[in-house]
Amino acid sequence: MKVAADADRLRREGVDVVDFGAGEPDFPTPDNIKKAAIAAIEANFTKYTPSGGVIELKKAIVDRHRQDYGTDYAPAECMVTVGGKHAIFNLIQALISQGDEVVIPVPYWVTYKDVVNYAGGKCVFVPTDEASGFTFTADDIAPHITDKTRLLIINSPNNPSGAVLSREEFERIYQLALKRGVCLMTDECYCRFLYDSEPFSIASMPGAKEHVVVAGSLSKTYSMTGWRIGFALAPKPLIDGMMKLQSHSTSNPTSVSQKAAIEALRGPQESVGIMLAEYRKRRDYVVKRLRAIKGVKSPEPRGAFYAYPNISVGFRNGITSPMQFCERLLSEAHVAVVPGEAFGTNEHIRLSYAASMHDLERGLDRIERFISE
């Protein structure tokens, strides 16, 4: 948000800024989804709804998840939230008490750390290796689980790195969590954007839904970031607790957005494949360009739409951190990216390639000049 605000300030001053900071698709929301929202407004579907969302949307969520991943959730095990972030917030507030530990692999999405801290919990970070593309194993996680561990957070495909766990390794991690009595949250925000493997949910494992919480979102899959619709799939007692919290915070998700979400889930799905094909093309271009910059190392993202290059070669002339690198890159080269400190690393930046090829070309030209000069 800080990067976006700084970039916006420069734009208002007339500066030509290339923005790779935003974590949202550059595609418009599909027309059928927009038309469903317009129809909802015209039908005066603009009042309060149940706190956890209308039953029709809950059914659409569990049906889509069953169709895509082979899970078997009931509407009572589902709640609709104000974006995927809200599902994660509700879960951690309902589950984590003072001193409870939450195991989180690094790099991590920025919100995990702050929400755990807000709940009074303790983050236990699992380091990963850039050379392996930031993937990790059950053996990497095991030493970090203690008798205080309440929750393990897995985000695959990963924001910011694009790392993707293999199905076999994810299953081993699930078995570890099950054996140690730890709840596993799978953040499936980017689950449909995979380049080299088929979409998979750990919640499809036999008996898994009693021990797993799915945090999902329509924001990226259907280019609906501003509509603010996410969901959680979890055991009913946990859903009930999360819904009590939600009823006293947002009351309910936006009525019109819920109708749009039903159409997104039940309507044509072709837009997802179109976006994925374009992201793959952009991914290949961005990684090639980054690797061509002398000293820059860039693991290949296997999912999502971010590159996470190591730019420590640029730590000179007063620059000693990703934050300083990003500030100078924005002020001098007019390119907005996100510093690695936000995600728990000290040599990287996150670059979103959910941008036009024209902007990718211009922005990477500027980054290359900035580093070489």
BELNORKA-V944654 format. One record per residue. N is the residue number from 0. OMEGA is omega as a letter, one per 20 degrees, with the letter a starting at -180 (none if undefined). NEAR is the number of other C-alpha atoms within 12 Angstrom. D_CENTER is the distance of its C-alpha to the mean C-alpha in Angstrom with 1 decimal. Layout:
N:OMEGA:NEAR:D_CENTER / N:OMEGA:NEAR:D_CENTER
//
This chain:
0:r:17:14.8 / 1:r:19:17.8 / 2:a:33:17.4 / 3:a:24:17.2 / 4:r:19:20.3 / 5:r:27:22.2 / 6:r:32:21.7 / 7:r:24:22.8 / 8:r:19:25.8 / 9:r:23:26.9 / 10:a:20:26.6 / 11:r:12:28.8 / 12:r:11:31.3 / 13:a:11:31.5 / 14:r:19:29.5 / 15:a:23:27.9 / 16:r:32:24.3 / 17:a:38:22.0 / 18:r:42:18.4 / 19:a:42:15.7 / 20:a:39:13.7 / 21:r:30:11.9 / 22:r:35:8.3 / 23:r:32:9.8 / 24:r:35:12.0 / 25:r:29:15.7 / 26:r:25:17.0 / 27:r:23:18.7 / 28:a:31:18.0 / 29:a:29:20.4 / 30:a:20:23.9 / 31:r:25:24.3 / 32:r:32:21.5 / 33:a:27:23.0 / 34:r:22:26.4 / 35:r:28:25.5 / 36:r:30:24.5 / 37:r:22:27.8 / 38:r:20:29.7 / 39:r:24:28.3 / 40:a:20:29.5 / 41:r:13:32.8 / 42:r:14:33.2 / 43:r:14:32.7 / 44:a:21:29.7 / 45:a:20:28.9 / 46:r:19:29.7 / 47:r:19:28.1 / 48:r:24:26.5 / 49:a:25:26.1 / 50:a:32:23.7 / 51:r:44:21.4 / 52:a:39:21.6 / 53:a:32:24.4 / 54:a:23:25.4 / 55:r:27:25.2 / 56:r:38:21.4 / 57:r:35:21.0 / 58:r:30:23.2 / 59:r:32:21.3 / 60:a:44:18.0 / 61:r:35:19.9 / 62:r:24:21.8 / 63:r:29:19.0 / 64:r:36:17.3 / 65:a:22:20.9 / 66:a:20:21.5 / 67:a:23:18.5 / 68:r:24:18.4 / 69:r:21:21.7 / 70:a:29:20.8 / 71:r:30:23.4 / 72:r:34:22.1 / 73:r:26:24.4 / 74:r:31:23.6 / 75:r:28:24.7 / 76:a:33:21.8 / 77:r:43:19.3 / 78:r:56:18.4 / 79:a:56:16.8 / 80:a:49:15.0 / 81:a:41:14.5 / 82:r:34:10.8 / 83:r:38:8.2 / 84:a:33:8.5 / 85:r:35:12.2 / 86:r:45:12.0 / 87:r:48:10.8 / 88:a:35:13.4 / 89:a:42:16.0 / 90:a:47:15.7 / 91:r:44:16.1 / 92:a:30:18.9 / 93:a:29:20.6 / 94:a:36:20.5 / 95:r:33:20.8 / 96:a:23:24.2 / 97:r:21:25.8 / 98:r:20:25.8 / 99:a:28:23.5 / 100:r:32:21.4 / 101:a:42:17.8 / 102:a:38:17.1 / 103:r:40:13.9 / 104:r:42:13.9 / 105:j:38:13.8 / 106:a:43:12.0 / 107:r:39:9.4 / 108:a:34:6.8 / 109:a:29:9.6 / 110:a:28:9.7 / 111:a:43:10.5 / 112:a:32:13.7 / 113:r:24:15.0 / 114:r:28:14.7 / 115:r:35:16.4 / 116:r:24:19.0 / 117:a:22:19.6 / 118:a:26:20.4 / 119:r:21:22.9 / 120:r:28:21.2 / 121:r:29:21.1 / 122:r:36:18.3 / 123:a:32:19.5 / 124:r:29:17.7 / 125:r:30:18.1 / 126:r:24:18.9 / 127:a:25:18.0 / 128:r:20:20.0 / 129:a:26:19.2 / 130:r:15:22.1 / 131:a:19:20.4 / 132:r:29:17.2 / 133:r:37:15.5 / 134:a:36:15.9 / 135:a:33:17.7 / 136:r:29:20.1 / 137:r:29:21.3 / 138:r:20:24.2 / 139:a:24:22.0 / 140:a:34:20.5 / 141:a:29:23.9 / 142:a:18:25.6 / 143:r:28:23.1 / 144:r:35:23.6 / 145:r:21:26.5 / 146:r:17:28.3 / 147:a:24:26.2 / 148:r:33:22.8 / 149:a:37:21.4 / 150:r:42:17.8 / 151:a:46:15.8 / 152:r:45:12.0 / 153:a:48:10.7 / 154:a:43:7.3 / 155:i:45:8.6 / 156:a:42:8.0 / 157:r:41:6.8 / 158:k:45:5.2 / 159:a:48:8.0 / 160:a:45:10.5 / 161:a:44:9.9 / 162:a:43:11.7 / 163:r:40:12.4 / 164:r:39:14.6 / 165:r:26:17.8 / 166:a:22:18.6 / 167:a:18:21.6 / 168:r:22:20.0 / 169:r:33:17.3 / 170:r:27:20.4 / 171:r:23:22.2 / 172:r:36:19.5 / 173:a:42:19.8 / 174:r:29:23.5 / 175:r:26:23.4 / 176:r:35:21.6 / 177:a:27:24.0 / 178:a:16:27.0 / 179:r:24:26.1 / 180:a:21:25.4 / 181:r:34:21.8 / 182:r:39:19.2 / 183:r:44:16.2 / 184:r:44:12.8 / 185:r:43:10.6 / 186:a:42:6.9 / 187:a:43:7.2 / 188:a:46:4.7 / 189:a:42:5.9 / 190:a:43:9.1 / 191:a:41:11.5 / 192:r:41:11.0 / 193:a:34:13.1 / 194:a:30:16.1 / 195:a:21:18.4 / 196:a:18:18.0 / 197:r:19:17.8 / 198:a:29:15.0 / 199:r:33:15.6 / 200:r:43:14.8 / 201:r:42:16.4 / 202:r:39:17.5 / 203:r:30:20.0 / 204:r:25:22.1 / 205:r:18:25.4 / 206:a:17:25.3 / 207:a:31:21.7 / 208:r:32:20.9 / 209:a:30:23.2 / 210:a:34:21.1 / 211:r:43:17.5 / 212:r:45:15.1 / 213:r:49:12.5 / 214:a:45:9.7 / 215:a:41:9.0 / 216:r:41:8.5 / 217:a:44:10.9 / 218:a:38:9.5 / 219:a:39:8.3 / 220:a:39:10.7 / 221:a:46:13.6 / 222:a:34:13.0 / 223:a:36:13.4 / 224:a:28:11.4 / 225:a:23:14.7 / 226:r:31:15.7 / 227:r:32:13.5 / 228:r:45:13.5 / 229:r:47:11.4 / 230:r:49:13.1 / 231:r:52:14.0 / 232:a:54:16.3 / 233:r:42:18.5 / 234:a:31:22.2 / 235:r:23:24.2 / 236:r:21:25.4 / 237:r:32:21.9 / 238:a:37:20.9 / 239:r:26:24.2 / 240:r:25:23.5 / 241:a:38:20.1 / 242:r:39:21.9 / 243:r:23:24.7 / 244:a:27:22.4 / 245:a:31:20.8 / 246:a:24:24.3 / 247:r:14:25.3 / 248:a:18:22.3 / 249:a:26:21.3 / 250:r:22:24.0 / 251:r:33:22.1 / 252:a:38:19.4 / 253:a:33:21.0 / 254:a:37:23.7 / 255:r:34:23.5 / 256:r:42:19.7 / 257:r:49:20.3 / 258:r:40:23.0 / 259:a:40:20.8 / 260:r:49:18.2 / 261:r:37:21.1 / 262:r:32:22.1 / 263:a:38:18.7 / 264:a:39:18.6 / 265:a:27:22.4 / 266:a:23:23.2 / 267:a:18:23.0 / 268:a:21:20.0 / 269:a:18:21.3 / 270:a:27:19.0 / 271:r:31:16.1 / 272:r:18:18.3 / 273:r:20:19.5 / 274:a:35:16.2 / 275:r:33:15.5 / 276:r:23:19.0 / 277:r:26:18.7 / 278:r:37:15.5 / 279:r:30:17.5 / 280:r:22:20.4 / 281:r:32:18.6 / 282:a:38:17.0 / 283:a:27:20.5 / 284:a:24:22.1 / 285:a:41:19.8 / 286:r:33:20.1 / 287:a:24:23.9 / 288:a:27:24.3 / 289:a:34:22.6 / 290:r:23:24.7 / 291:r:21:27.7 / 292:a:27:27.6 / 293:r:22:29.9 / 294:a:18:28.3 / 295:r:28:24.6 / 296:a:27:22.8 / 297:r:37:19.7 / 298:a:34:18.3 / 299:r:36:17.5 / 300:r:43:13.8 / 301:r:40:14.0 / 302:a:41:10.9 / 303:r:46:8.1 / 304:r:49:10.0 / 305:r:42:10.4 / 306:a:49:13.6 / 307:a:48:14.1 / 308:r:44:17.9 / 309:a:38:20.4 / 310:a:42:22.5 / 311:r:28:24.9 / 312:r:25:27.7 / 313:r:34:27.4 / 314:r:27:28.2 / 315:a:18:31.7 / 316:r:15:33.8 / 317:r:13:32.5 / 318:a:20:28.8 / 319:a:20:27.9 / 320:r:28:24.1 / 321:r:34:20.9 / 322:r:33:21.1 / 323:r:29:24.6 / 324:a:39:23.8 / 325:r:42:21.2 / 326:r:27:23.7 / 327:r:29:26.5 / 328:r:38:24.6 / 329:a:37:23.9 / 330:a:25:27.4 / 331:a:22:29.4 / 332:r:30:27.5 / 333:r:36:25.6 / 334:a:44:22.2 / 335:r:45:19.1 / 336:a:47:16.4 / 337:a:46:14.5 / 338:a:39:16.4 / 339:r:35:15.4 / 340:a:25:16.8 / 341:a:31:13.8 / 342:r:32:12.0 / 343:r:34:15.2 / 344:a:35:17.2 / 345:r:27:20.2 / 346:a:33:20.9 / 347:r:38:17.8 / 348:r:45:16.1 / 349:r:49:12.9 / 350:r:45:14.0 / 351:r:42:12.1 / 352:r:46:14.4 / 353:a:38:13.4 / 354:a:32:17.0 / 355:r:25:20.5 / 356:r:24:22.5 / 357:r:17:24.9 / 358:r:26:22.6 / 359:r:35:21.2 / 360:a:23:24.9 / 361:a:24:26.0 / 362:r:34:23.2 / 363:r:36:23.6 / 364:a:23:27.3 / 365:r:29:27.0 / 366:a:40:24.8 / 367:r:28:27.4 / 368:a:21:30.3 / 369:a:28:28.8 / 370:a:30:28.4 / 371:a:19:31.8 / 372:none:17:33.6
//
